[in-house]
Amino acid sequence: MGDVTGTISVGKRADRIGFTMLGSLADRILNFGSLADIDSVWVAGRARKRNGKMIGVDWARLKSQVAEAQARIGSSATSITFT
């Protein structure tokens, strides 16, 4: 593996240690998991993510909602003072 990992340079891949054996499975996923580790998600018997892609998400609406929330929070944040 020394030819493809271990240092930062052109043509090499990042090291991937994986999940530690410490803690519960939920703890390990929460602390060490990434989006690349999740292929499919089922909620109450319905697929919400398959083959790495979210199902039934209106991305344009979600983006608009995030922008609205950021604007609302941003305007309130200007009133915060730190002493």
C-alpha positions in Angstrom: 0.0 0.0 0.0 3.0 2.3 0.4 2.9 3.2 -3.3 -0.7 4.4 -3.2 -1.3 5.7 0.4 0.6 7.2 3.3 1.7 10.6 1.9 -0.1 13.5 0.2 1.0 13.6 -3.4 -0.3 13.4 -7.0 -1.7 10.0 -7.8 -2.1 8.7 -4.3 -5.4 8.0 -2.5 -6.3 9.0 1.1 -5.8 6.4 3.8 -9.1 4.8 4.9 -8.8 3.3 8.4 -12.4 2.3 8.7 -14.5 1.9 11.8 -12.8 1.5 15.2 -13.8 -1.4 17.4 -14.5 0.8 20.4 -18.0 1.8 21.4 -21.4 0.6 20.1 -22.1 0.2 16.4 -24.2 3.4 16.5 -21.4 5.3 18.2 -18.9 4.1 15.6 -21.1 5.1 12.7 -21.9 8.5 14.2 -18.2 9.3 14.8 -16.4 7.6 12.0 -18.9 7.1 9.2 -19.1 9.2 6.0 -21.6 9.6 3.2 -19.5 7.2 1.1 -20.2 4.5 3.7 -24.0 4.7 3.2 -25.4 3.0 0.1 -29.1 2.5 1.2 -31.4 3.8 3.9 -34.8 2.4 4.7 -37.3 4.2 7.0 -40.5 2.3 8.1 -40.1 -0.2 5.3 -39.6 2.5 2.6 -36.4 3.1 0.7 -35.1 6.7 1.2 -31.7 6.2 -0.3 -30.7 3.6 -2.9 -27.3 3.1 -4.7 -26.0 6.2 -2.9 -28.8 8.5 -4.2 -31.6 10.1 -2.1 -35.1 9.2 -3.2 -38.0 11.7 -3.3 -36.0 14.8 -2.3 -37.0 18.0 -3.9 -33.5 19.5 -4.0 -34.6 22.9 -5.4 -37.2 23.3 -2.5 -34.7 22.2 0.1 -32.0 24.6 -1.2 -34.6 27.4 -1.0 -35.6 26.5 2.5 -31.9 26.5 3.6 -31.3 29.9 2.0 -34.4 31.3 3.8 -33.3 29.9 7.2 -29.8 31.2 6.7 -31.2 34.7 5.9 -33.5 34.6 9.0 -30.7 33.4 11.3 -28.1 35.7 9.8 -30.2 38.8 10.5 -30.8 37.7 14.1 -27.1 36.9 14.6 -26.1 40.5 14.0 -27.7 41.4 17.4 -25.5 39.0 19.3 -22.8 40.6 21.4 -19.9 38.9 23.1 -18.3 40.3 26.2 
